[in-house]
């Protein structure tokens, strides 16, 4: 089986074709080289390691669209356009190889399937472009900003596809191709040209073929000068994505550095400059940024785009990035929730850049919010941000008989209490609940007491790398002195810092969050749970009428008025940014809540797990007033209330504080209560434990 006519039956002037190709590729190469030179302005950074993982990232996220498809509607649009043009490009190469090398590729049955396959993917690409145009110019979502380049790109792509199908239709009509049914969309166009004479079909086909070729070659030449550059740069960015723990900020060599942070683009690494061109301006980061959504002067998308504009200026007198290019108000509005980086389909890193700006402001200029400077001094003088006596840090432990490491022999766990858990009166309840649970489960643990200092999390994310390293090195020395192997903590900020950042300074410990340990104790039967009433949680009892349902203690299947059924509780869980997005701990807290007799229902907020909405306390914001826009914690509280829950479960002392403040502002402090998971577990725990063995999490 052979096609009636060769695919290039009506085309002459091959020399001109090759000339156009050379010109197009030359313009493309020059444009790409210009971008490459800009990326090379940055500092060196190793992103070539772990080749196997990087290749997998390219396949999964680049070709597989793993992150892009998280947002189904725009994700599907991009998937159709991407794979449509990939297949059409491969098909064009096969045609060119056959034409130039005279290899018998497109013959027989393969040609038929080849023709059908290209038509299908051409239709899919066209559909994707129509969806993209409707979304951008019909729906006009806030996260998309449309310029001339966007309209030109969509129109250009559409014209390439339309002219390609028209050329195919003209060929089918002129040659009366008996296999036309294998090119259904081409056949559709062929019927549109049915009124033309054969001579008219031949001439029109020849001219339109050259128009189609010029459009295609022109697009290749235009690519590195347009937003389409991301077609090449985004997959590269996915390949070079960060493979170190996402919860760890880069370490500064304080002794051998003359400057700290970033004030000029050349002080970023080449990968951070590559980010600027990899950004597709899709706006997913902006759509999930709590600062932007609460009307703060920060958009992660705008940060990247403003830096790209600065890169394009190529001015001999570059401006200071922090303050002149990126407003100080935007830099300090960030809660470091990392939602922007979690949502980005091409792994652009806005947060890392904002941290560098903070470092420059604090360490080089001595600037930053005045409230933070006071808290810095508190830590320097007292070892904690509250400015309270270091000697009183472990006072809570005396009434429970909890030993310090200095008093204990060998222990299974160091209980890292943290600053909030040691000094904040509400957070102390979490500390005591966890201590009592561990005691009743027979877990051998101790605390550092007055030898424990602030872990440095918020100081580092507020730009004070010097203070962070001072605290970390001192804490590491103390823990190594006691030969600490395993640590448990109820604070996700401490958990992330101890687990992911202390190893940068030689502090290698096995660190578990208290939800991980509690989940393990439950699975092993080390702790057992009993039902808990609403009164035990400080809630107003819900009266159940006789018709409302059966009471387990009332014969006949009716409940007397005024009785309370334990399953009346409705619990929603808030994913802490530093526990969830930073460390991917989503299952254990839910396992505990679902296993608790306290939960009648476990209700999920609309934004949960990787899309969880920040409470507003991270990145040093716990110590700063919100003076612009809406309060972030109030927005998150409203999201929790929308579930209809009367109990909000948390796994972070900062989150708990922000929710309780939000409930007070909403006037719901009596109707809805906030509890840490440890508090809920203690209230539901059976009096007796089944064993005294310490769990092994190794």
C-alpha positions as CSV (number, residue, x, y, z in Angstrom):
1,X,0.0,0.0,0.0
2,X,1.5,3.3,-1.2
3,X,0.0,6.8,-1.0
4,X,-1.3,8.1,-4.4
5,X,1.1,11.0,-4.3
6,X,4.2,11.7,-2.3
7,X,3.6,14.2,0.5
8,X,5.8,16.8,-1.2
9,X,4.3,16.3,-4.6
10,X,3.7,20.0,-5.4
11,X,6.6,21.8,-3.8
12,X,9.5,23.4,-5.6
13,X,12.4,25.6,-4.5
14,X,14.0,23.4,-1.9
15,X,17.0,25.7,-1.8
16,X,14.8,28.5,-0.5
17,X,13.4,26.1,2.1
18,X,16.8,25.4,3.5
19,X,17.8,29.0,3.4
20,X,14.7,29.9,5.5
21,X,15.6,27.1,7.9
22,X,19.2,28.4,8.3
23,X,18.0,32.0,8.8
24,X,15.4,30.8,11.3
25,X,17.8,28.7,13.3
26,X,20.5,31.4,13.3
27,X,18.1,33.9,14.7
28,X,16.9,31.3,17.3
29,X,20.5,30.4,18.3
30,X,21.4,34.1,18.7
31,X,18.4,34.8,20.9
32,X,19.0,31.7,23.0
33,X,22.7,32.6,23.4
34,X,21.7,36.0,24.7
35,X,19.6,34.4,27.4
36,X,22.3,31.9,28.2
37,X,24.8,34.8,28.7
38,X,22.4,36.4,31.1
39,X,22.0,33.2,33.1
40,X,25.8,32.8,33.3
41,X,26.0,36.2,35.1
42,X,25.0,34.3,38.3
43,X,27.2,32.5,40.7
44,X,28.1,28.8,40.2
45,X,25.8,26.3,41.8
46,X,25.9,22.5,41.5
47,X,22.7,21.2,39.9
48,X,24.1,18.4,37.9
49,X,24.2,15.8,40.7
50,X,21.8,12.9,41.1
51,X,21.3,12.4,37.4
52,X,18.8,9.6,37.7
53,X,16.5,11.6,39.9
54,X,16.8,14.6,37.6
55,X,15.9,12.6,34.5
56,X,12.9,11.3,36.3
57,X,11.9,14.8,37.2
58,X,12.1,15.8,33.5
59,X,9.9,12.8,32.5
60,X,7.4,13.2,35.3
61,X,7.0,16.9,35.5
62,X,8.1,18.0,32.0
63,X,6.6,15.3,29.7
64,X,4.1,13.9,32.2
65,X,2.8,17.2,33.4
66,X,2.6,15.9,36.9
67,X,2.2,19.3,38.6
68,X,0.5,21.1,35.7
69,X,-2.4,18.6,35.8
70,X,-3.1,19.4,39.5
71,X,-5.2,22.3,38.2
72,X,-7.3,20.2,35.8
73,X,-8.8,22.9,33.4
74,X,-5.6,24.9,32.5
75,X,-3.6,21.7,33.0
76,X,-5.6,19.8,30.3
77,X,-5.3,22.8,28.0
78,X,-1.5,22.9,28.3
79,X,-1.3,19.1,28.0
80,X,-3.2,19.2,24.7
81,X,-1.2,22.0,23.2
82,X,2.2,20.6,24.4
83,X,1.7,17.0,23.2
84,X,-0.1,18.1,20.0
85,X,2.8,20.2,18.9
86,X,5.4,17.6,20.0
87,X,3.7,14.9,17.9
88,X,3.3,17.2,14.9
89,X,6.9,18.3,15.2
90,X,8.0,14.6,15.2
91,X,5.8,14.0,12.2
92,X,7.3,16.9,10.3
93,X,10.8,15.6,11.0
94,X,9.8,12.2,9.5
95,X,8.4,13.9,6.4
96,X,11.6,15.9,6.1
97,X,13.8,12.8,6.5
98,X,11.9,11.0,3.8
99,X,12.0,14.0,1.5
100,X,15.7,14.7,1.9
101,X,17.2,11.2,2.4
102,X,14.7,9.3,0.3
103,X,14.2,6.7,3.1
104,X,11.0,4.6,2.7
105,X,9.4,5.6,6.0
106,X,5.9,6.9,5.2
107,X,4.7,3.9,3.2
108,X,2.2,1.1,3.6
109,X,0.1,0.6,6.7
110,X,2.4,2.8,8.8
111,X,1.6,5.8,6.6
112,X,-2.1,5.4,7.3
113,X,-1.7,5.2,11.1
114,X,0.8,8.0,10.9
115,X,-1.7,10.2,9.1
116,X,-4.5,9.4,11.5
117,X,-2.2,10.0,14.5
118,X,-1.1,13.4,13.3
119,X,-4.6,14.5,12.6
120,X,-5.8,13.5,16.0
121,X,-3.0,15.3,17.8
122,X,-3.5,18.3,15.5
123,X,-7.2,18.5,16.5
124,X,-6.2,18.2,20.2
125,X,-3.7,21.0,19.9
126,X,-6.3,23.2,18.2
127,X,-8.7,22.4,20.9
128,X,-6.1,23.3,23.5
129,X,-5.5,26.7,21.9
130,X,-9.2,27.5,21.8
131,X,-9.5,26.7,25.5
132,X,-6.4,28.8,26.2
133,X,-7.9,31.8,24.3
134,X,-11.3,31.4,26.0
135,X,-9.6,31.2,29.4
136,X,-7.4,34.2,28.8
137,X,-9.8,36.5,27.0
138,X,-13.2,35.2,27.9
139,X,-12.9,34.2,31.6
140,X,-10.0,36.5,32.4
141,X,-8.9,35.1,35.8
142,X,-7.0,37.5,38.0
143,X,-3.9,35.4,38.0
144,X,-3.3,35.9,34.2
145,X,-2.0,39.1,32.8
146,X,-2.5,39.3,29.1
147,X,-0.2,41.3,26.8
148,X,0.5,41.6,23.1
149,X,2.9,38.7,23.2
150,X,0.2,36.4,24.6
151,X,-2.3,37.3,21.9
152,X,0.3,37.0,19.2
153,X,1.6,33.6,20.4
154,X,-1.9,32.1,20.5
155,X,-2.8,33.5,17.1
156,X,0.5,32.4,15.6
157,X,0.0,28.8,16.9
158,X,-3.5,28.7,15.7
159,X,-2.5,29.9,12.2
160,X,0.2,27.2,12.0
161,X,-2.4,24.5,12.8
162,X,-5.1,25.9,10.6
163,X,-2.8,26.4,7.6
164,X,-1.4,22.9,8.1
165,X,-4.8,21.3,8.0
166,X,-5.7,23.5,5.0
167,X,-2.6,22.3,3.1
168,X,-3.5,18.7,3.9
169,X,-7.1,19.3,2.7
170,X,-5.9,20.9,-0.5
171,X,-3.6,17.9,-1.2
172,X,-6.4,15.4,-0.6
173,X,-8.8,17.4,-2.9
174,X,-6.2,17.8,-5.6
175,X,-5.0,14.2,-5.7
176,X,-8.3,12.5,-4.8
177,X,-6.4,10.6,-2.2
178,X,-8.1,7.2,-1.7
179,X,-6.8,7.0,1.8
180,X,-8.3,10.4,2.8
181,X,-10.5,8.8,5.5
182,X,-7.3,8.2,7.5
183,X,-6.9,12.0,7.7
184,X,-10.4,13.0,9.0
185,X,-9.7,16.7,9.7
186,X,-7.8,17.1,6.5
187,X,-10.8,15.5,4.7
188,X,-13.0,18.1,6.3
189,X,-10.9,20.9,4.8
190,X,-10.8,19.1,1.5
191,X,-14.6,19.3,1.3
192,X,-14.4,23.0,1.9
193,X,-12.2,23.3,-1.2
194,X,-14.5,21.1,-3.4
195,X,-15.5,24.0,-5.6
196,X,-12.0,24.8,-6.8
197,X,-10.6,23.5,-10.1
198,X,-7.6,21.2,-9.9
199,X,-5.4,24.0,-11.2
200,X,-6.7,26.3,-8.5
201,X,-6.2,23.6,-5.9
202,X,-2.6,23.1,-7.0
203,X,-1.7,26.8,-7.0
204,X,-3.5,27.4,-3.7
205,X,-1.8,24.4,-2.1
206,X,1.7,25.6,-3.2
207,X,1.2,29.1,-1.9
208,X,-0.4,28.0,1.4
209,X,2.3,25.4,1.9
210,X,5.0,28.2,1.8
211,X,2.9,30.4,4.1
212,X,2.6,27.5,6.5
213,X,6.4,27.0,6.3
214,X,7.2,30.7,6.9
215,X,4.9,30.7,9.9
216,X,6.6,27.7,11.3
217,X,10.1,28.9,10.7
218,X,9.2,32.4,12.0
219,X,7.9,30.9,15.2
220,X,11.2,29.0,15.7
221,X,13.1,32.3,15.2
222,X,10.7,34.2,17.5
223,X,10.7,31.6,20.3
224,X,13.7,32.9,22.4
225,X,12.4,36.5,22.2
226,X,8.9,35.6,23.4
227,X,7.1,33.9,26.3
228,X,7.5,30.7,24.3
229,X,11.1,30.5,25.5
230,X,9.6,28.6,28.5
231,X,9.1,25.6,26.1
232,X,12.8,25.0,26.4
233,X,13.7,26.6,29.7
234,X,10.9,25.1,31.8
235,X,11.9,21.5,31.2
236,X,15.5,22.5,32.0
237,X,14.3,24.1,35.2
238,X,12.4,20.9,36.1
239,X,15.6,18.9,35.4
240,X,17.7,21.3,37.6
241,X,15.1,21.5,40.3
242,X,16.2,21.4,44.0
243,X,16.7,17.9,45.3
244,X,17.9,18.8,48.8
245,X,15.2,19.0,51.5
246,X,12.8,21.7,50.6
247,X,12.6,22.7,54.3
248,X,16.3,23.7,54.4
249,X,17.4,27.3,53.5
250,X,20.8,27.6,51.9
251,X,23.7,27.9,54.3
252,X,25.8,31.1,54.4
253,X,29.5,30.8,54.9
254,X,29.7,33.6,57.5
255,X,33.5,33.4,58.0
256,X,34.4,33.6,54.3
257,X,31.8,35.9,52.9
258,X,32.2,39.6,52.3
259,X,28.5,40.3,51.7
260,X,25.4,38.5,52.8
261,X,22.1,38.1,51.0
262,X,21.5,39.5,47.5
263,X,21.3,43.1,46.4
264,X,22.3,42.6,42.7
265,X,21.2,39.9,40.2
266,X,24.7,38.7,39.7
267,X,24.8,37.7,43.4
268,X,22.1,35.0,42.7
269,X,23.2,31.7,41.3
270,X,22.7,30.9,37.6
271,X,19.8,28.6,38.6
272,X,17.9,31.5,40.2
273,X,18.4,33.5,37.0
274,X,17.2,30.6,34.9
275,X,14.0,30.7,37.1
276,X,13.2,34.1,35.7
277,X,12.9,32.8,32.2
278,X,11.4,29.5,33.2
279,X,8.4,31.2,34.8
280,X,5.3,30.7,32.5
281,X,3.3,33.5,34.2
282,X,0.6,31.0,34.9
283,X,-0.2,32.7,38.3
284,X,-0.6,29.5,40.3
285,X,1.8,30.9,42.9
286,X,-0.3,34.1,43.2
287,X,-3.5,32.1,43.5
288,X,-2.2,30.3,46.5
289,X,-0.2,33.0,48.2
290,X,-1.8,34.0,51.6
291,X,-0.2,37.4,51.5
292,X,-1.6,38.2,48.1
293,X,-5.0,36.8,48.9
294,X,-5.2,38.9,52.0
295,X,-4.4,42.1,50.0
296,X,-0.8,42.4,51.1
297,X,1.7,44.1,48.6
298,X,3.2,40.8,47.6
299,X,2.7,38.6,44.6
300,X,5.3,35.8,44.0
301,X,4.5,36.0,40.3
302,X,5.2,39.8,40.3
303,X,8.5,39.2,42.2
304,X,9.8,36.9,39.5
305,X,8.5,39.0,36.6
306,X,10.0,42.2,38.1
307,X,13.3,40.5,38.5
308,X,13.1,39.3,34.9
309,X,12.5,42.9,33.7
310,X,15.6,44.0,35.7
311,X,17.6,41.2,34.1
312,X,16.5,42.4,30.6
313,X,17.5,46.0,31.4
314,X,21.2,45.1,31.3
315,X,22.0,48.5,32.8
316,X,25.6,49.4,33.6
317,X,24.2,50.9,36.8
318,X,22.0,48.1,38.3
319,X,19.5,49.0,41.0
320,X,19.5,47.5,44.5
321,X,16.9,44.7,44.2
322,X,15.6,44.9,47.8
323,X,13.8,48.2,48.0
324,X,14.2,49.6,44.4
325,X,13.1,46.6,42.3
326,X,11.1,44.7,44.9
327,X,9.4,46.8,47.6
328,X,10.4,46.2,51.2
329,X,6.7,45.8,52.1
330,X,6.5,42.9,49.7
331,X,9.6,41.3,51.0
332,X,8.4,41.3,54.6
333,X,4.8,40.3,53.8
334,X,5.9,36.8,53.0
335,X,4.9,34.1,55.6
336,X,7.4,31.6,54.1
337,X,4.5,29.1,53.8
338,X,6.2,27.8,50.6
339,X,2.8,27.4,48.8
340,X,4.2,29.4,45.8
341,X,7.0,26.9,45.3
342,X,4.7,23.9,46.0
343,X,2.2,25.0,43.3
344,X,4.7,26.0,40.6
345,X,4.7,23.5,37.8
346,X,8.2,24.3,36.7
347,X,9.9,24.6,40.2
348,X,10.6,28.4,40.2
349,X,11.8,29.4,43.7
350,X,10.4,32.8,44.8
351,X,10.7,32.1,48.5
352,X,14.5,31.5,48.3
353,X,14.9,34.9,46.6
354,X,12.8,36.7,49.2
355,X,14.9,35.1,52.0
356,X,18.1,36.4,50.3
357,X,16.6,39.9,50.2
358,X,15.8,39.7,53.9
359,X,19.4,38.6,54.6
360,X,20.8,41.6,52.8
361,X,18.4,44.0,54.6
362,X,19.2,42.6,58.1
363,X,22.9,41.7,57.8
364,X,24.1,44.4,55.4
365,X,21.8,47.3,55.9
366,X,20.7,46.7,59.5
367,X,17.1,47.4,58.4
368,X,13.9,45.5,58.7
369,X,10.8,45.7,60.8
370,X,11.4,47.4,64.2
371,X,9.5,44.6,66.0
372,X,11.9,42.0,64.7
373,X,14.9,43.9,66.0
374,X,13.4,43.8,69.5
375,X,12.8,40.1,69.3
376,X,16.4,39.6,68.0
377,X,17.6,41.3,71.1
378,X,15.4,39.1,73.3
379,X,16.9,36.0,71.8
380,X,20.5,37.3,72.1
381,X,19.9,38.2,75.8
382,X,17.6,35.5,77.0
383,X,17.8,32.6,74.5
384,X,14.1,33.0,73.5
385,X,11.9,35.5,71.6
386,X,9.8,36.2,74.6
387,X,12.6,37.7,76.6
388,X,11.8,35.6,79.6
389,X,14.3,34.0,82.0
390,X,16.3,31.1,80.5
391,X,16.4,29.5,83.9
392,X,12.6,29.1,84.0
393,X,12.4,27.3,80.6
394,X,11.8,23.9,82.2
395,X,9.8,24.9,85.2
396,X,6.7,23.2,83.8
397,X,8.4,19.8,84.1
398,X,8.7,19.7,87.9
399,X,5.0,18.9,88.6
400,X,5.0,16.1,86.1
401,X,8.3,14.6,87.2
402,X,9.9,15.0,83.8
403,X,13.7,14.7,84.0
404,X,16.3,16.9,82.3
405,X,19.0,15.3,80.2
406,X,21.4,16.3,83.0
407,X,19.4,14.2,85.5
408,X,18.5,11.3,83.3
409,X,20.5,8.3,82.3
410,X,20.2,7.0,78.7
411,X,16.9,8.0,77.1
412,X,15.1,7.0,73.9
413,X,14.0,10.5,73.0
414,X,15.0,14.0,73.8
415,X,11.7,16.0,74.0
416,X,12.5,19.3,72.3
417,X,9.9,21.6,73.9
418,X,10.6,24.8,71.9
419,X,10.1,28.4,73.0
420,X,6.3,28.5,72.6
421,X,5.9,25.1,74.4
422,X,8.1,26.4,77.3
423,X,6.8,29.9,77.8
424,X,3.4,30.5,76.1
425,X,0.7,29.7,78.6
426,X,-1.7,28.2,76.0
427,X,1.1,26.2,74.3
428,X,2.2,24.8,77.7
429,X,-1.0,22.7,77.7
430,X,0.3,21.0,74.6
431,X,3.6,20.3,76.2
432,X,2.1,18.9,79.3
433,X,-0.4,16.7,77.4
434,X,2.4,15.2,75.2
435,X,4.6,14.6,78.3
436,X,1.7,12.8,80.1
437,X,0.9,10.7,77.0
438,X,4.6,9.6,76.7
439,X,4.8,8.8,80.3
440,X,1.6,6.7,80.2
441,X,2.8,4.9,77.1
442,X,6.1,4.0,78.8
443,X,8.3,6.2,76.5
444,X,11.7,7.0,78.1
445,X,12.4,10.7,77.4
446,X,13.9,13.8,79.0
447,X,14.2,17.5,78.2
448,X,17.1,19.9,78.1
449,X,15.4,22.4,80.3
450,X,17.4,25.6,80.8
451,X,20.0,24.2,78.4
452,X,17.6,24.4,75.4
453,X,17.6,27.6,73.4
454,X,15.5,28.9,70.5
455,X,16.0,26.6,67.5
456,X,16.5,29.7,65.3
457,X,13.8,28.9,62.7
458,X,12.1,32.3,62.7
459,X,15.5,34.2,63.0
460,X,16.8,32.5,59.8
461,X,13.7,33.1,57.9
462,X,13.7,36.7,59.0
463,X,17.2,37.1,57.4
464,X,19.3,36.9,60.6
465,X,21.6,34.1,59.5
466,X,24.2,35.0,62.1
467,X,21.8,34.6,65.0
468,X,20.5,31.4,63.6
469,X,23.9,29.8,63.3
470,X,24.9,31.0,66.7
471,X,21.8,29.3,68.3
472,X,22.1,26.2,66.2
473,X,25.8,25.6,67.0
474,X,25.2,26.1,70.7
475,X,22.2,23.7,70.7
476,X,24.1,21.1,68.6
477,X,27.0,21.2,71.0
478,X,24.7,20.6,74.0
479,X,22.9,17.7,72.4
480,X,26.0,16.1,71.2
481,X,27.3,16.4,74.8
482,X,24.4,14.2,75.9
483,X,24.8,11.8,72.9
484,X,21.3,12.6,71.7
485,X,20.2,10.3,68.9
486,X,16.5,10.8,68.6
487,X,14.3,13.9,69.1
488,X,10.6,14.4,69.3
489,X,9.0,17.8,69.2
490,X,5.4,19.2,69.0
491,X,6.5,22.3,67.0
492,X,6.7,21.9,63.2
493,X,9.1,24.9,63.0
494,X,11.5,23.2,65.4
495,X,10.9,19.9,63.7
496,X,11.9,21.3,60.3
497,X,14.9,23.2,61.6
498,X,16.3,20.3,63.6
499,X,15.7,17.7,60.9
500,X,16.6,19.6,57.7
501,X,18.8,22.5,58.7
502,X,20.9,21.5,61.7
503,X,22.7,18.8,59.5
504,X,24.2,21.7,57.6
505,X,26.1,22.6,60.8
506,X,26.9,19.0,61.8
507,X,23.8,18.3,63.9
508,X,22.6,15.0,62.6
509,X,19.8,13.6,64.6
510,X,16.7,11.5,64.0
511,X,13.8,13.9,64.4
512,X,10.1,12.9,64.6
513,X,7.1,15.1,65.0
514,X,4.8,14.3,67.8
515,X,2.0,13.3,65.4
516,X,4.3,10.7,63.9
517,X,5.1,9.2,67.3
518,X,1.5,9.3,68.5
519,X,0.3,7.6,65.3
520,X,2.9,4.9,65.8
521,X,1.9,4.4,69.5
522,X,-1.7,4.1,68.3
523,X,-0.9,1.5,65.6
524,X,1.1,-0.6,68.1
525,X,-1.7,-0.4,70.7
526,X,0.6,1.4,73.1
527,X,-2.2,3.9,73.8
528,X,-5.9,3.3,73.6
529,X,-8.7,5.8,73.3
530,X,-12.1,6.2,74.9
531,X,-15.1,8.4,73.8
532,X,-14.9,12.1,74.8
533,X,-18.0,14.2,75.4
534,X,-18.4,17.8,74.2
535,X,-18.3,19.0,77.8
536,X,-14.8,17.6,78.1
537,X,-13.7,19.8,75.2
538,X,-15.3,22.9,76.7
539,X,-18.1,22.9,74.2
540,X,-21.7,23.8,74.9
541,X,-23.6,20.4,74.9
542,X,-25.9,19.8,72.0
543,X,-29.4,18.7,73.0
544,X,-30.7,15.8,71.1
545,X,-34.5,15.4,70.9
546,X,-36.2,12.0,71.0
547,X,-36.6,11.9,67.3
548,X,-33.0,12.8,66.6
549,X,-31.6,9.3,66.8
550,X,-30.8,6.5,69.1
551,X,-28.8,6.8,72.2
552,X,-26.5,3.9,73.0
553,X,-27.7,3.9,76.6
554,X,-31.5,4.4,76.1
555,X,-33.7,1.4,75.4
556,X,-36.1,1.6,72.5
557,X,-33.9,3.6,70.2
558,X,-34.8,7.1,71.4
559,X,-32.8,9.7,73.2
560,X,-34.2,11.7,76.1
561,X,-34.1,15.5,75.7
562,X,-30.9,16.9,77.1
563,X,-28.7,13.9,76.6
564,X,-25.4,14.2,74.7
565,X,-24.1,11.7,72.1
566,X,-20.2,11.8,71.8
567,X,-20.3,11.4,68.0
568,X,-21.9,14.9,67.8
569,X,-18.4,16.4,67.5
570,X,-17.2,17.6,64.1
571,X,-13.5,18.1,63.7
572,X,-11.5,19.8,60.9
573,X,-7.8,19.6,60.7
574,X,-5.4,22.4,59.6
575,X,-2.3,21.4,57.8
576,X,0.6,23.4,59.2
577,X,2.9,24.7,56.4
578,X,6.0,23.5,58.0
579,X,4.6,20.0,58.7
580,X,2.8,19.6,55.4
581,X,4.4,21.4,52.5
582,X,7.8,21.4,54.1
583,X,7.9,17.8,55.3
584,X,5.0,16.0,53.6
585,X,3.4,14.9,56.8
586,X,-0.3,14.6,56.0
587,X,-1.3,11.0,56.8
588,X,-0.3,10.7,60.5
589,X,-2.5,13.6,61.9
590,X,-5.5,12.3,60.0
591,X,-4.9,8.8,61.1
592,X,-4.9,9.9,64.7
593,X,-8.1,12.1,64.3
594,X,-9.9,9.3,62.4
595,X,-8.9,6.9,65.2
596,X,-10.0,9.1,68.0
597,X,-13.3,8.3,69.6
598,X,-13.7,12.1,69.8
599,X,-14.4,12.4,66.1
600,X,-17.9,12.0,64.9
601,X,-16.8,13.4,61.6
602,X,-13.5,14.5,60.1
603,X,-14.2,17.4,57.8
604,X,-11.7,18.7,55.3
605,X,-11.3,22.4,54.5
606,X,-11.4,23.3,50.9
607,X,-7.7,24.2,51.0
608,X,-6.0,21.2,52.6
609,X,-2.8,19.2,52.4
610,X,-0.4,20.7,49.8
611,X,-2.9,23.5,49.1
612,X,-3.4,24.3,52.8
613,X,-3.8,28.0,53.6
614,X,-1.2,29.5,56.0
615,X,-2.2,30.6,59.5
616,X,0.0,33.7,59.0
617,X,2.6,33.1,61.7
618,X,5.5,31.7,59.8
619,X,8.7,33.5,58.6
620,X,8.8,35.7,61.7
621,X,5.3,37.1,61.0
622,X,4.3,35.7,64.5
623,X,6.1,38.8,65.9
624,X,4.9,41.3,63.5
625,X,1.6,43.3,63.3
626,X,-0.6,43.0,60.2
627,X,-1.3,46.5,59.2
628,X,-2.3,46.0,55.5
629,X,-5.2,44.2,54.0
630,X,-7.0,41.4,55.8
631,X,-5.7,39.3,58.6
632,X,-4.4,36.0,57.3
633,X,-5.4,34.0,60.4
634,X,-8.9,35.4,60.1
635,X,-9.2,34.2,56.5
636,X,-8.1,30.7,57.5
637,X,-10.5,30.7,60.5
638,X,-13.3,31.5,58.1
639,X,-12.3,28.6,56.0
640,X,-12.4,26.3,59.0
641,X,-15.8,27.6,60.1
642,X,-17.2,27.0,56.6
643,X,-16.8,23.3,57.2
644,X,-19.3,23.4,60.1
645,X,-16.8,21.9,62.5
646,X,-17.0,22.7,66.2
647,X,-13.4,21.5,66.9
648,X,-10.3,22.6,65.0
649,X,-7.4,20.2,65.2
650,X,-3.9,21.6,64.9
651,X,-0.4,20.2,65.2
652,X,1.5,23.5,65.7
653,X,1.5,25.9,68.7
654,X,1.7,28.9,66.4
655,X,-1.3,27.7,64.3
656,X,-3.3,27.1,67.5
657,X,-2.6,30.6,68.7
658,X,-3.6,32.1,65.4
659,X,-6.9,30.1,65.2
660,X,-7.9,31.1,68.8
661,X,-7.3,34.7,68.0
662,X,-9.3,34.3,64.8
663,X,-12.2,32.7,66.6
664,X,-12.3,35.6,69.1
665,X,-12.4,38.1,66.3
666,X,-15.3,36.2,64.7
667,X,-17.1,35.9,68.1
668,X,-17.0,32.1,67.9
669,X,-14.7,31.4,70.8
670,X,-17.4,29.6,72.8
671,X,-18.9,27.6,70.0
672,X,-15.7,26.3,68.4
673,X,-12.6,25.2,70.2
674,X,-9.1,24.7,69.0
675,X,-7.0,21.8,70.2
676,X,-3.6,20.4,69.4
677,X,-3.8,16.7,68.4
678,X,-1.8,15.8,71.6
679,X,-4.5,17.4,73.7
680,X,-7.3,15.5,71.9
681,X,-5.4,12.2,72.3
682,X,-4.9,12.8,76.0
683,X,-8.6,13.5,76.5
684,X,-9.5,10.4,74.7
685,X,-6.8,8.1,76.2
686,X,-7.8,5.0,78.1
687,X,-6.4,5.0,81.7
688,X,-4.3,1.9,81.1
689,X,-1.5,1.2,78.7
690,X,-0.7,-2.2,77.4
691,X,3.1,-2.2,77.5
692,X,6.1,-0.4,78.8
693,X,8.4,-0.9,75.9
694,X,9.6,2.1,74.1
695,X,8.7,2.3,70.4
696,X,11.5,1.9,67.8
697,X,11.1,4.3,64.9
698,X,14.5,3.5,63.5
